[in-house]
Amino acid sequence: MPNHATRQLVQVLHAHGIPHKIIALNIDTNDDGIADGIDQKTLRKVFRKELSTAVLQLKSAMIAAVVKNALGGNFGAQKYWLSLHGGPEWKLAQGIDGEMPNSGATTIIIEGGLPPMGRHGADEDEDETPAPTNGKGNGHATNGKTSGH
């Protein structure tokens, strides 16, 4: 009779798409920590329930973990769950090329752009020192090197 750990191993390996042949080879029949292996036919007979429910069990466990973490205050889990189940107002913004922006960064899109600001975030009506130019009056700063413009 297989123990709980062996049943769980079969379930997880199958849920991840590992072929029955490989799963069967990794079964410990003597509970001695050494995988002796079993026949694939035996695997399908003895572990029928685990093989038939593996993917649903894993998905259920993952959903429960996401919800538990979200309710515990994990912002990433909250954002993920809301992006899937919170309706259109919670959908993640897509980049200009249709791809998702870097998941490590937050993208904020301001319609119409930002209002003009002076240097260091000051308002424009404050006195500003003009940027040095390259002598051609185009407002491009120069460091003595040729620009790629």
N, C-alpha and C positions, 0 to 999 in steps of 0.2 A: 504494500500500500504506500503510494507516494506521500511524502510529508508536505506541509504547507509551503516551505521554501522551494521545493522542486516544482510544485504546481505554479507558484509565482514566477519562477524562472522560465518555465515553458510559456506562460502567458506573456511576459514581457518580451521575450525573444520573438515570439510569433507576431506580436503587435508591431514590432520593428521590422517585419518582413524577412526575418531569418528563415531560410528554407528548412523544411522538416528534417531533412537529412542531417543538417548541422545541429539542430535542436536535439535530435535523438542521440547524437554522439556526446552531448554534454550532460546527459542524465546520470546522476549518481545513484546506482541501484542498491548499494550497500550502506549508505549513510556514513561513509568513511572519508568524505571530502574528495574522493577521486572519481572523476567521471568515467564510468565503465561503458556507458552507452547502452542504448536499446534499439531494437528494430523499429523502423518507421511505422510498420503496421501496428506494433504495440503502442507506440507514441499516439497514433490516431485513436486507438481503442481506449487506452487508459486516461488520456488527457483530452478527450472529446470536448468536454465543457470548456476547458481553458482555451482550446484552439478556436472554438466557435464564438467565444465572447471576448477574446483578447483585446481587439481594437476598441470595442465599446467600453470595456472596463477602463482601459488606459485613458480614453477621451473623458470619461466621467471623472476619473481621478484628477486629471489636469484641470478640468472646469472647476471642480471643487477647490483645488489649490489656488487658482486665480481668484475666485470669489473670496476665499478665506483671506488671502493677502490683501485684496482690495478693501475688504471690510476692516482689516487691521491697519489701514492707513497707507499701504504701499501705492504711491502715486502712479507708478508704471503699470501696475495691475489695474488700477481704477481707469486709467486712460485707455488701456487695451480693451477692457470689458465694455466701456462706454462707446468706443469706436465701433465695436461690433453690434451692440445691442441698444445703444442710447438714441437711435434715430439719426436723421440726416444732420442735425446740428452738431453732432459729436463725431462726424466722419473726419479722418485725418486729412489735412491739406496735401494736395499733390504739387510737386514741383512744376516748373514751366514746361519741362519736357514730358510730363505725365508720370514721371517716376516719383516714388516716395522720397521725400528729403531725408538726409542723413538722420537716422533714428536717434543719434546722440545729441542732436541740436533741436531747438524749438524754432519753428518757422512762424513768424507773425507777418501777415499780409495786411498792409494799411492801404485801403482804396484811396486813390488820389495822391499817394505818397506822403512824405513828411513835410511839414512846413519848413521854409528856408530858415537856416540858423547860421549864426556867425561862428567864429572859431571857439573852440572849447564849449560849445553849446550855448553861447551867449546869443541874445536877440540881435537881429540885423541892424537895429538902429544905433547900436553902440559903435564907437570909433574902432576901426580895424586897421591894422597895418597891412598893406598889400603884400602879397607873396612876391618874392623876387622873380624876375622874368629873365628870359634868355636874350633880351635886348631886341626882340622882334615884336614886342608888344602883344604877344598872344596869351600872356598870363601863365605860361608853363614855366615851372621852376626848372632850374638847370644846375647840374653839378659839374659842368665842364665836359660831360660825356655826351655823345650823340644819342638822341632819343630815337626810339623805334617808330616815331610818327611819320 
